[in-house]
Amino acid sequence: MDLYTVRKQLNMGIPLTNIRLKVTDYARVSTDHLEQKKSLQNQVEHFEQYIKENPNWIYVPGYVDDGITGTSDIKRDNFMKMIEDARLGKFDLIITKEISRFSRNTLDSIKYTRELLSFGVAVLFVNDNINTALPDSELRLTIMASMAQDEIRRLSERVKFGMNRAIERGEILGNDMLYGYKKDKNTGKLNIIEEEAKVVRKIYELYAIEELSLSKIAKTLNNENTYAKKKWCISTISRMIENPKYKGYYCAKKSEIVDYMSKKIKYFEKKDWIIYEDKKRISPIVDEKLWERANIRLKLRKKAFSERKKDKSIYKNRYLYSAKIYCAEHNTVFHRRKFRKNKKDITWVCSEYLKNGKTTCDSPNIRESELDAIFKELISKLQIDFNEVTQMLMNYYKHLEIDTGIDERILELEKQTKGIYAKKDKILELSLQGSLSNSEFYERNNSFNEKLKSLKNDLNNLKLEKEKIKSSNNKTKELFNILKSKVNSKSTVNKIISSLLDYILVSKMNNDKNNMELNIFLLYKENDQSKKLQPILRNSYEFKRGYDTQGTKRYKVYYQVNCYFCL
């Protein structure tokens, strides 16, 4: 749109409908209720018909955001696509119902209409009778947008006031999405869905009685496909265990929205929650003792985790390369992260990049698998002969009895067997107390019996294997193979790397993140540590990642590896 020409025509009294334009429309509703769905459909059909009936207008398919709030433009994918298409000149005019459909944020309304005008695109707000192609539109737009923004503020305050009054009356808030319950719309009571309640009880039993971790419980439930809507995760299970409703208690005021625009939520501490027993309206799914037992364990584990997190020294040697990779540009440590697309591989990333993004640090990321390969090559260059090490150990250990690790495995299986018997005793005690029904007791007991049968079978096989090895006439060969596998194992190689590696300095070469330089500093532990260590370059070579099979540069990454000995 030539804004100057259009404004001149409008000032001359020529109607907008008589001007040749490419026209589209934008429609939005903030909820996915049926009534709103119908309103949205009516908006779309009305504007499409309105545009097509005008012979001077060229219809461009419209943009729709369904069930998305107008307080945040970022979440409105089609709105943002419309802005981008406007920049590309795909249309000249946008028709929308009213300002509140466009945005309920005054600043956003002005920002986007100004941005659209810079692209030569005007907006016509039908109900508000505002055409941004006209010079006086911004004043009216500001007034109307401010009114729309204030309306949502008042609506937010009314909702908050209503919720607080409902809490005072003891009404159970929320919808019927709480797993294990169905809310009665007439009485407001939470009635148990028995099929889901069985899963809830199982979660509490697995956590409190069998003392499984949250991750193992999630894995177990996902393998059993107990949740059709989505996958179980640690946070979901943790919140379920903490929820007092499962023991028949009313609970409210756990959080509150602080600001209606930013949607910032204030989460209150448990001591500030409104909580009391209400088994008449909330049918308990689990026994109070079982609930308390599960929550005591959860609280202790969270406290232990928090203490470990505060003690940073625990994480310093958590992984092989922890606190040993540094960014040459910022002198900051690299942190370990998983790839999004390939979770099997690990990447090490500069902490400055993780905090502030690539605008502050453009250091290359290092794949752990490539670091391992680089050190494997480096060890070979250091002439560490694993076969020679194996032969030395062979000469030393050949007079000893072969240690295949069977004794440790037998002890571990016996320990597991004792643990199963202890759990059988626990569920028997709970059954006698009435905390477990007969059917639940038999189900758990049969499961334990199956595990015991499997463990006993493994124990017998291991004992037979141990006898077979003892009677073998070829102990020397077996010993050599065992030692060779141990010496060449990844754990042994990692111990060598850990004992030698002081630190790695990472930098880009020629300002290209696909070409990086690794300065690896190795330390001889037997040296006098009181003396200043001088790094001496011993090896320098190139390591390449991948091949040009994909036809893209990202598969061609080069490492210039410089190895220094600190002597």
C-alpha positions as CSV (number, residue, x, y, z in Angstrom):
1,M,0.0,0.0,0.0
2,D,1.2,3.5,-0.9
3,L,0.1,5.1,2.4
4,Y,0.5,8.7,1.0
5,T,-1.8,8.0,-1.9
6,V,-4.4,6.1,0.2
7,R,-4.6,8.9,2.8
8,K,-5.0,11.5,0.0
9,Q,-7.9,9.4,-1.4
10,L,-9.5,9.1,2.0
11,N,-9.2,12.8,2.7
12,M,-10.9,13.4,-0.7
13,G,-13.9,11.5,0.7
14,I,-13.3,8.3,-1.3
15,P,-14.4,5.3,0.8
16,L,-11.9,2.6,1.8
17,T,-14.0,0.0,0.0
18,N,-13.5,1.9,-3.3
19,I,-9.7,1.6,-3.1
20,R,-7.9,-1.3,-4.8
21,L,-6.3,-3.3,-2.0
22,K,-5.2,-6.8,-1.0
23,V,-7.2,-7.5,2.2
24,T,-6.9,-10.2,4.9
25,D,-8.5,-10.6,8.3
26,Y,-7.4,-11.6,11.8
27,A,-9.6,-13.4,14.4
28,R,-9.0,-14.7,17.9
29,V,-10.8,-16.1,20.9
30,S,-9.2,-16.6,24.3
31,T,-10.8,-19.9,25.3
32,D,-11.6,-23.2,23.6
33,H,-15.2,-23.3,24.9
34,L,-17.9,-24.3,22.5
35,E,-19.5,-20.8,22.5
36,Q,-16.2,-19.2,21.7
37,K,-15.6,-21.7,18.9
38,K,-18.8,-20.7,17.3
39,S,-17.9,-17.0,17.8
40,L,-14.6,-17.6,16.0
41,Q,-16.2,-19.4,13.2
42,N,-18.7,-16.6,12.7
43,Q,-15.9,-14.0,12.7
44,V,-14.0,-15.9,10.0
45,E,-17.0,-16.5,7.8
46,H,-18.2,-12.9,8.2
47,F,-14.9,-11.2,7.3
48,E,-14.2,-13.6,4.4
49,Q,-17.7,-12.9,2.9
50,Y,-17.3,-9.1,3.6
51,I,-14.0,-9.0,1.7
52,K,-15.0,-11.2,-1.2
53,E,-18.2,-9.2,-1.8
54,N,-16.2,-6.0,-2.5
55,P,-15.1,-6.0,-6.1
56,N,-12.2,-3.6,-5.4
57,W,-10.6,-5.9,-2.8
58,I,-8.4,-8.9,-3.4
59,Y,-9.1,-11.6,-0.7
60,V,-6.0,-13.0,1.1
61,P,-6.7,-16.0,3.4
62,G,-7.0,-14.8,7.0
63,Y,-5.1,-15.6,10.2
64,V,-6.7,-17.3,13.2
65,D,-5.5,-17.9,16.8
66,D,-7.8,-20.3,18.7
67,G,-8.0,-20.4,22.5
68,I,-5.0,-18.1,23.1
69,T,-4.9,-15.0,25.4
70,G,-4.5,-11.6,24.0
71,T,-2.2,-10.4,26.8
72,S,0.9,-12.0,25.2
73,D,1.6,-11.7,21.5
74,I,4.6,-14.2,21.6
75,K,2.3,-17.2,22.1
76,R,0.1,-16.2,19.1
77,D,1.8,-18.1,16.3
78,N,-0.6,-17.0,13.5
79,F,-0.5,-13.3,14.7
80,M,3.3,-13.3,14.5
81,K,3.1,-15.0,11.1
82,M,0.7,-12.3,9.9
83,I,3.2,-9.6,11.0
84,E,6.0,-11.4,9.0
85,D,3.7,-11.8,5.9
86,A,2.9,-8.1,6.2
87,R,6.7,-7.3,6.0
88,L,6.8,-9.4,2.8
89,G,4.0,-7.4,1.3
90,K,1.4,-10.1,0.9
91,F,-1.5,-7.7,1.8
92,D,-2.3,-4.0,2.3
93,L,-5.1,-4.1,4.9
94,I,-6.0,-6.2,7.9
95,I,-9.6,-6.3,9.1
96,T,-10.3,-7.4,12.7
97,K,-13.4,-7.2,14.9
98,E,-12.0,-4.9,17.7
99,I,-8.9,-3.8,19.5
100,S,-9.2,-6.4,22.2
101,R,-9.0,-9.1,19.5
102,F,-5.8,-7.6,18.2
103,S,-4.1,-7.0,21.6
104,R,-5.2,-6.2,25.2
105,N,-1.8,-4.5,25.8
106,T,-1.8,-0.8,24.9
107,L,1.9,-0.7,24.1
108,D,1.6,-3.8,21.9
109,S,-1.4,-2.4,20.0
110,I,0.5,0.8,19.2
111,K,3.8,-1.0,18.5
112,Y,2.3,-3.5,16.0
113,T,0.1,-0.9,14.2
114,R,3.1,1.3,13.8
115,E,5.2,-1.6,12.6
116,L,2.5,-2.6,10.1
117,L,2.2,1.0,8.8
118,S,6.0,1.0,8.2
119,F,5.4,-2.1,5.9
120,G,2.6,-0.2,4.2
121,V,-0.2,-2.2,5.9
122,A,-3.2,-0.6,7.7
123,V,-5.6,-2.1,10.2
124,L,-9.3,-1.6,10.3
125,F,-10.9,-2.2,13.7
126,V,-14.6,-2.6,12.7
127,N,-16.4,-2.3,16.0
128,D,-14.2,0.5,17.2
129,N,-14.4,2.3,13.8
130,I,-10.7,2.9,13.7
131,N,-8.7,2.9,10.5
132,T,-4.9,3.2,11.2
133,A,-4.4,4.6,7.7
134,L,-5.8,7.9,8.9
135,P,-3.5,10.4,10.7
136,D,-5.7,10.8,13.8
137,S,-6.1,7.0,14.4
138,E,-3.2,6.6,17.0
139,L,-4.9,8.9,19.6
140,R,-8.2,7.0,19.3
141,L,-6.3,3.7,19.3
142,T,-4.4,4.6,22.4
143,I,-7.6,5.5,24.3
144,M,-9.5,2.4,23.2
145,A,-6.5,0.1,23.8
146,S,-6.1,1.5,27.3
147,M,-9.8,0.8,28.0
148,A,-9.4,-2.8,26.7
149,Q,-6.3,-3.3,28.9
150,D,-8.0,-1.9,31.9
151,E,-11.0,-4.2,31.3
152,I,-8.8,-7.3,31.5
153,R,-7.2,-5.9,34.7
154,R,-10.6,-5.5,36.3
155,L,-11.6,-8.9,35.1
156,S,-8.5,-10.4,36.6
157,E,-9.2,-8.6,39.9
158,R,-12.8,-9.9,39.9
159,V,-11.6,-13.5,39.3
160,K,-9.1,-13.2,42.1
161,F,-11.7,-11.7,44.5
162,G,-14.2,-14.5,43.6
163,M,-11.6,-17.2,44.2
164,N,-10.7,-15.8,47.6
165,R,-14.4,-15.7,48.6
166,A,-14.8,-19.3,47.3
167,I,-11.8,-20.4,49.5
168,E,-13.4,-18.7,52.5
169,R,-16.6,-20.8,51.9
170,G,-14.5,-24.0,51.6
171,E,-15.4,-24.6,47.9
172,I,-13.2,-27.0,46.0
173,L,-11.5,-25.0,43.3
174,G,-10.3,-26.2,39.9
175,N,-11.8,-28.4,37.3
176,D,-12.0,-32.2,37.0
177,M,-8.4,-32.7,35.9
178,L,-7.0,-34.0,39.2
179,Y,-5.9,-37.6,38.5
180,G,-8.0,-40.1,40.4
181,Y,-11.0,-37.9,40.9
182,K,-14.0,-36.6,39.0
183,K,-15.6,-33.4,40.3
184,D,-19.4,-33.4,40.7
185,K,-20.6,-30.2,39.1
186,N,-23.8,-30.1,41.3
187,T,-22.3,-30.8,44.7
188,G,-18.7,-29.7,44.1
189,K,-17.5,-33.0,45.7
190,L,-14.5,-35.0,44.5
191,N,-15.6,-38.6,43.7
192,I,-13.1,-41.3,43.2
193,I,-12.4,-42.9,39.8
194,E,-11.4,-46.3,40.9
195,E,-9.3,-47.2,37.8
196,E,-7.1,-44.2,38.3
197,A,-7.2,-44.5,42.1
198,K,-5.5,-47.9,41.8
199,V,-2.6,-46.2,40.1
200,V,-2.4,-43.4,42.7
201,R,-2.3,-46.1,45.5
202,K,0.4,-47.9,43.6
203,I,2.5,-44.7,43.4
204,Y,2.4,-44.2,47.2
205,E,3.2,-47.9,47.8
206,L,6.1,-48.0,45.4
207,Y,7.5,-44.9,46.9
208,A,6.8,-45.3,50.6
209,I,6.9,-49.1,51.0
210,E,9.2,-50.4,48.2
211,E,11.2,-47.2,48.4
212,L,11.6,-46.9,44.6
213,S,12.9,-43.6,43.2
214,L,10.6,-41.2,41.4
215,S,12.3,-41.9,38.1
216,K,11.9,-45.6,38.5
217,I,8.2,-45.2,39.4
218,A,7.7,-43.1,36.3
219,K,9.5,-45.7,34.1
220,T,7.4,-48.5,35.6
221,L,4.1,-46.6,35.0
222,N,5.0,-45.6,31.5
223,N,5.9,-49.2,30.6
224,E,2.5,-50.2,31.9
225,N,0.8,-47.4,29.9
226,T,-1.3,-46.4,32.9
227,Y,-1.7,-42.8,31.7
228,A,-3.3,-42.4,28.3
229,K,-3.2,-38.6,28.2
230,K,0.5,-38.1,28.6
231,K,3.7,-39.7,29.9
232,W,4.5,-39.9,33.6
233,C,7.4,-37.7,34.8
234,I,9.2,-37.1,38.1
235,S,7.6,-33.7,38.7
236,T,4.0,-35.1,38.2
237,I,4.6,-37.9,40.6
238,S,6.2,-35.6,43.2
239,R,3.3,-33.2,43.1
240,M,0.8,-36.1,43.5
241,I,2.6,-37.4,46.6
242,E,2.6,-33.9,48.1
243,N,-1.1,-33.3,47.3
244,P,-3.2,-33.5,50.6
245,K,-6.4,-34.1,48.6
246,Y,-5.3,-37.8,48.2
247,K,-5.7,-38.3,52.0
248,G,-9.0,-36.5,52.1
249,Y,-7.9,-32.9,53.0
250,Y,-9.0,-29.6,51.6
251,C,-6.1,-27.6,50.2
252,A,-6.0,-24.1,48.6
253,K,-4.0,-20.9,48.4
254,K,-0.9,-22.7,47.1
255,S,-0.2,-19.9,44.6
256,E,-1.5,-16.6,43.2
257,I,-1.0,-14.6,40.0
258,V,0.8,-11.5,41.0
259,D,0.5,-9.5,37.7
260,Y,-2.2,-10.1,35.1
261,M,0.0,-8.9,32.2
262,S,3.2,-10.9,32.9
263,K,1.3,-13.9,34.4
264,K,3.9,-14.0,37.1
265,I,2.9,-16.5,39.8
266,K,3.8,-16.3,43.5
267,Y,4.1,-19.8,45.1
268,F,3.5,-19.9,48.8
269,E,5.3,-22.0,51.4
270,K,3.4,-25.0,52.8
271,K,3.0,-23.3,56.1
272,D,0.9,-20.6,54.4
273,W,-1.4,-23.0,52.6
274,I,-5.1,-23.3,53.7
275,I,-5.4,-27.0,54.6
276,Y,-7.8,-29.0,56.7
277,E,-9.5,-32.4,56.8
278,D,-12.6,-32.6,54.7
279,K,-13.3,-36.3,53.9
280,K,-17.0,-35.6,53.4
281,R,-16.4,-33.7,50.2
282,I,-13.0,-35.2,49.3
283,S,-13.0,-39.0,49.4
284,P,-9.5,-40.2,50.4
285,I,-7.7,-42.5,48.0
286,V,-4.8,-43.4,50.3
287,D,-4.5,-43.9,54.1
288,E,-3.2,-41.0,56.1
289,K,-0.3,-43.1,57.5
290,L,0.8,-44.1,54.1
291,W,0.5,-40.5,52.8
292,E,2.6,-39.2,55.8
293,R,5.2,-41.9,55.3
294,A,5.6,-41.1,51.6
295,N,5.9,-37.3,52.3
296,I,8.4,-37.8,55.1
297,R,10.6,-39.7,52.7
298,L,10.1,-37.1,49.9
299,K,11.0,-34.3,52.3
300,L,14.1,-36.0,53.5
301,R,15.3,-36.8,49.9
302,K,14.6,-33.2,48.8
303,K,16.6,-31.8,51.7
304,A,19.5,-34.2,51.0
305,F,19.5,-33.2,47.3
306,S,19.4,-29.5,48.3
307,E,22.4,-29.9,50.5
308,R,24.3,-31.8,47.8
309,K,23.5,-29.0,45.4
310,K,24.9,-26.4,47.8
311,D,28.1,-28.3,48.1
312,K,29.7,-27.6,44.7
313,S,32.7,-29.7,45.5
314,I,30.5,-32.8,45.0
315,Y,30.0,-31.9,41.4
316,K,33.6,-30.9,40.7
317,N,34.6,-34.6,40.0
318,R,31.1,-35.8,39.1
319,Y,32.1,-36.5,35.4
320,L,35.4,-37.2,33.8
321,Y,35.8,-33.6,32.3
322,S,34.0,-31.7,35.1
323,A,35.8,-28.4,36.0
324,K,38.5,-29.3,33.4
325,I,37.3,-27.5,30.2
326,Y,37.6,-23.7,30.0
327,C,36.6,-21.1,27.5
328,A,39.7,-19.2,26.3
329,E,37.7,-16.0,25.7
330,H,36.0,-15.7,29.1
331,N,38.1,-18.1,31.3
332,T,34.8,-19.7,32.4
333,V,34.2,-23.4,32.9
334,F,32.2,-25.6,30.5
335,H,29.1,-27.4,31.7
336,R,27.8,-30.8,30.6
337,R,24.6,-30.9,28.6
338,K,22.6,-33.4,26.6
339,F,21.8,-32.9,22.9
340,R,18.1,-32.3,22.3
341,K,17.9,-34.4,19.2
342,N,20.3,-37.1,20.3
343,K,20.2,-37.7,24.0
344,K,22.8,-40.5,23.8
345,D,25.6,-38.0,23.0
346,I,26.7,-35.3,25.4
347,T,28.0,-31.8,24.7
348,W,30.1,-29.5,26.9
349,V,29.1,-25.8,26.7
350,C,30.6,-22.6,28.0
351,S,28.8,-21.4,31.2
352,E,28.8,-17.8,29.8
353,Y,26.9,-19.1,26.7
354,L,24.4,-20.9,28.9
355,K,23.7,-17.8,31.0
356,N,23.5,-15.1,28.3
357,G,23.4,-16.8,24.9
358,K,25.7,-16.6,21.9
359,T,25.5,-12.8,21.9
360,T,28.1,-12.8,24.7
361,C,30.0,-16.0,24.0
362,D,30.4,-17.7,20.6
363,S,32.8,-20.4,21.9
364,P,32.3,-23.8,20.1
365,N,30.5,-26.6,21.9
366,I,32.5,-29.8,22.4
367,R,31.0,-33.3,22.0
368,E,32.0,-35.7,24.7
369,S,32.3,-38.6,22.3
370,E,34.9,-36.6,20.3
371,L,36.8,-35.7,23.4
372,D,37.0,-39.5,24.2
373,A,38.2,-40.2,20.7
374,I,40.8,-37.4,20.9
375,F,42.2,-38.8,24.2
376,K,42.2,-42.4,22.8
377,E,44.4,-41.1,20.0
378,L,46.5,-39.1,22.5
379,I,47.1,-42.1,24.7
380,S,48.3,-44.1,21.7
381,K,50.7,-41.2,20.9
382,L,51.9,-41.3,24.5
383,Q,52.9,-44.9,23.7
384,I,50.9,-46.5,26.5
385,D,51.0,-50.1,25.5
386,F,47.9,-51.9,27.0
387,N,49.1,-55.3,26.0
388,E,52.4,-54.7,27.9
389,V,50.4,-53.6,30.9
390,T,48.2,-56.7,30.6
391,Q,51.3,-59.0,30.5
392,M,52.8,-57.3,33.5
393,L,49.6,-57.9,35.5
394,M,49.5,-61.5,34.2
395,N,53.0,-62.2,35.6
396,Y,51.9,-60.7,38.9
397,Y,48.5,-62.4,39.2
398,K,49.0,-65.7,37.5
399,H,49.7,-67.4,40.8
400,L,46.3,-66.1,42.2
401,E,42.9,-67.6,41.8
402,I,40.9,-66.1,38.9
403,D,38.6,-63.3,40.0
404,T,35.7,-63.0,37.5
405,G,33.6,-61.0,39.8
406,I,31.2,-63.9,40.3
407,D,31.5,-63.7,44.1
408,E,30.4,-60.0,44.1
409,R,27.5,-60.8,41.8
410,I,26.4,-63.6,44.1
411,L,26.6,-61.4,47.1
412,E,24.5,-58.7,45.3
413,L,21.8,-61.2,44.3
414,E,21.7,-62.5,47.9
415,K,21.3,-58.9,49.1
416,Q,18.5,-58.4,46.7
417,T,16.8,-61.6,47.9
418,K,16.9,-60.4,51.5
419,G,15.5,-57.1,50.4
420,I,12.5,-58.8,48.7
421,Y,11.8,-60.8,51.9
422,A,11.9,-57.6,53.9
423,K,9.3,-56.0,51.6
424,K,7.1,-59.1,51.9
425,D,7.2,-58.6,55.7
426,K,6.2,-54.9,55.2
427,I,3.2,-55.6,53.1
428,L,2.1,-58.3,55.5
429,E,2.3,-55.9,58.4
430,L,0.2,-53.3,56.4
431,S,-2.3,-55.9,55.5
432,L,-2.7,-56.9,59.2
433,Q,-3.1,-53.2,60.0
434,G,-5.9,-52.8,57.4
435,S,-3.8,-50.4,55.3
436,L,-3.9,-52.9,52.4
437,S,-6.9,-54.8,51.1
438,N,-6.6,-58.6,50.6
439,S,-6.6,-58.3,46.8
440,E,-3.9,-55.6,46.9
441,F,-1.8,-57.8,49.3
442,Y,-2.1,-60.9,47.1
443,E,-1.2,-58.8,44.0
444,R,2.0,-57.4,45.6
445,N,2.9,-60.6,47.3
446,N,2.6,-62.6,44.0
447,S,4.8,-60.0,42.3
448,F,7.5,-60.4,45.0
449,N,7.3,-64.2,44.7
450,E,8.0,-63.9,40.9
451,K,11.0,-61.7,41.6
452,L,12.3,-64.2,44.2
453,K,11.9,-67.0,41.7
454,S,14.0,-65.1,39.1
455,L,16.7,-64.2,41.7
456,K,17.0,-67.8,42.9
457,N,17.4,-69.0,39.3
458,D,20.1,-66.4,38.6
459,L,21.9,-67.4,41.9
460,N,21.9,-71.1,40.9
461,N,23.3,-70.3,37.5
462,L,26.1,-68.2,39.0
463,K,27.1,-70.9,41.5
464,L,27.3,-73.4,38.7
465,E,29.4,-71.1,36.6
466,K,31.7,-70.6,39.6
467,E,32.2,-74.3,40.0
468,K,32.9,-74.6,36.2
469,I,35.6,-72.0,36.3
470,K,37.3,-73.6,39.3
471,S,37.4,-77.0,37.6
472,S,38.8,-75.4,34.4
473,N,42.3,-76.6,33.2
474,N,43.0,-73.5,31.2
475,K,43.2,-70.9,34.0
476,T,46.1,-69.0,32.5
477,K,44.2,-68.2,29.3
478,E,41.1,-67.2,31.1
479,L,43.1,-65.0,33.4
480,F,44.8,-63.3,30.4
481,N,41.4,-62.6,28.8
482,I,40.0,-61.2,32.0
483,L,42.9,-58.9,32.6
484,K,42.9,-57.8,29.0
485,S,39.2,-56.8,29.1
486,K,39.8,-55.0,32.4
487,V,42.9,-53.0,31.2
488,N,41.2,-52.1,27.9
489,S,37.9,-51.1,29.5
490,K,36.6,-47.6,29.4
491,S,36.8,-47.2,33.1
492,T,40.6,-47.9,33.0
493,V,41.1,-45.5,30.2
494,N,39.0,-42.9,32.1
495,K,41.2,-43.4,35.2
496,I,44.3,-42.7,33.0
497,I,42.8,-39.6,31.6
498,S,41.7,-38.4,35.0
499,S,45.1,-38.9,36.5
500,L,46.9,-37.1,33.7
501,L,44.5,-34.3,32.7
502,D,45.0,-30.9,34.3
503,Y,42.7,-28.8,32.1
504,I,41.6,-28.1,28.5
505,L,41.5,-24.6,27.0
506,V,38.9,-24.2,24.1
507,S,39.0,-21.5,21.4
508,K,37.9,-20.9,17.9
509,M,40.3,-20.8,14.9
510,N,39.9,-18.1,12.2
511,N,36.7,-17.0,13.9
512,D,35.0,-20.2,12.7
513,K,33.2,-22.4,15.3
514,N,33.7,-25.4,13.0
515,N,37.4,-25.0,13.4
516,M,38.5,-25.2,17.0
517,E,41.7,-25.4,19.0
518,L,42.1,-27.6,22.0
519,N,45.1,-26.9,24.2
520,I,45.3,-30.0,26.5
521,F,47.5,-29.7,29.6
522,L,48.7,-32.9,31.1
523,L,50.2,-33.1,34.6
524,Y,52.8,-35.5,36.0
525,K,51.6,-36.1,39.6
526,E,55.0,-37.2,40.8
527,N,56.5,-33.8,40.3
528,D,57.1,-31.4,43.2
529,Q,53.8,-29.5,43.3
530,S,55.5,-26.6,45.2
531,K,57.4,-25.7,42.1
532,K,55.9,-23.6,39.3
533,L,55.0,-26.0,36.5
534,Q,56.0,-25.0,33.0
535,P,53.9,-26.3,30.1
536,I,56.0,-27.8,27.3
537,L,54.4,-28.7,23.9
538,R,54.9,-32.4,23.2
539,N,52.2,-33.3,20.5
540,S,50.2,-31.4,18.0
541,Y,47.8,-33.0,15.5
542,E,44.5,-32.5,13.7
543,F,41.3,-34.4,14.6
544,K,38.4,-34.4,12.2
545,R,34.7,-35.0,12.8
546,G,32.5,-36.7,10.2
547,Y,32.7,-36.7,6.4
548,D,31.2,-34.6,3.7
549,T,28.4,-37.2,3.0
550,Q,25.7,-34.7,4.0
551,G,26.9,-31.9,1.8
552,T,26.8,-29.4,4.7
553,K,29.6,-27.7,6.5
554,R,28.3,-28.6,10.0
555,Y,29.5,-32.2,9.4
556,K,33.0,-31.0,8.8
557,V,34.5,-30.0,12.1
558,Y,38.3,-29.8,12.7
559,Y,40.1,-29.8,16.0
560,Q,43.7,-28.6,16.3
561,V,44.9,-30.5,19.3
562,N,47.9,-29.3,21.1
563,C,49.1,-31.4,24.0
564,Y,51.3,-29.9,26.7
565,F,53.1,-31.6,29.6
566,C,53.4,-29.5,32.8
567,L,56.8,-30.4,34.0
